[in-house]
Amino acid sequence: MFDIYVCFYTGVLLVILGSIATAIGPGVKDPIVRTLNTEIPSVGISLILLTYNHTIALLTFIAATVIIMMILLRAIVRMEELGAEL
């Protein structure tokens, strides 16, 4: 019973801190740090959903990771085409 609360509150903390890091993230020059800033909230959401159902948590993590990676890779390629420094 205690493990459920630890997972839930850790997930909430990761979502809050990850959202703040993602909001600050566009000022960061390193694309790897930007990617990590967006991955933190997805791990937090997965931990929150892990308290309810393991399958939902796994599917959410996979879907969020794939969507975030596609968006970030497209943005990085687009910025390089425009000649901007990353």
DAMOTA-V353012 format. One record per backbone hydrogen bond with DSSP energy under -1.0 kcal/mol. CO is the residue of the C=O (numbers start at 1). NH is the residue of the N-H. E is the energy in kcal/mol with one decimal. If there is no record, write none. Layout:
# DAMOTA-V353012
co=CO nh=NH e=E
co=CO nh=NH e=E
This chain:
# DAMOTA-V353012
co=1 nh=5 e=-1.1
co=2 nh=6 e=-2.0
co=3 nh=7 e=-2.4
co=4 nh=8 e=-2.3
co=5 nh=9 e=-2.7
co=6 nh=10 e=-2.2
co=7 nh=11 e=-2.1
co=8 nh=12 e=-2.2
co=9 nh=13 e=-2.2
co=10 nh=14 e=-2.4
co=11 nh=15 e=-2.3
co=12 nh=16 e=-2.2
co=13 nh=17 e=-2.7
co=14 nh=18 e=-2.6
co=15 nh=19 e=-2.0
co=16 nh=20 e=-1.9
co=17 nh=21 e=-2.4
co=18 nh=22 e=-2.2
co=19 nh=23 e=-2.0
co=20 nh=24 e=-1.9
co=21 nh=25 e=-1.5
co=24 nh=27 e=-1.8
co=25 nh=28 e=-2.4
co=30 nh=34 e=-1.7
co=31 nh=35 e=-2.1
co=32 nh=36 e=-2.3
co=33 nh=37 e=-2.3
co=34 nh=38 e=-1.3
co=35 nh=39 e=-1.5
co=36 nh=40 e=-1.6
co=39 nh=43 e=-2.0
co=40 nh=44 e=-2.0
co=41 nh=45 e=-2.5
co=42 nh=46 e=-1.9
co=43 nh=47 e=-2.2
co=44 nh=48 e=-2.1
co=45 nh=49 e=-2.6
co=46 nh=50 e=-1.5
co=49 nh=52 e=-1.1
co=49 nh=53 e=-2.7
co=53 nh=57 e=-1.7
co=54 nh=58 e=-2.2
co=55 nh=59 e=-2.5
co=56 nh=60 e=-2.4
co=57 nh=61 e=-2.3
co=58 nh=62 e=-2.3
co=59 nh=63 e=-2.5
co=60 nh=64 e=-2.8
co=61 nh=65 e=-2.3
co=62 nh=66 e=-2.3
co=63 nh=67 e=-2.4
co=64 nh=68 e=-2.4
co=65 nh=69 e=-2.3
co=66 nh=70 e=-2.2
co=67 nh=71 e=-2.2
co=68 nh=72 e=-2.6
co=69 nh=73 e=-2.6
co=70 nh=74 e=-2.0
co=71 nh=75 e=-2.2
co=72 nh=76 e=-2.5
co=73 nh=77 e=-2.4
co=74 nh=78 e=-2.3
co=75 nh=79 e=-2.3
co=76 nh=80 e=-2.1
co=77 nh=81 e=-2.1
co=78 nh=82 e=-1.7
co=79 nh=84 e=-2.1
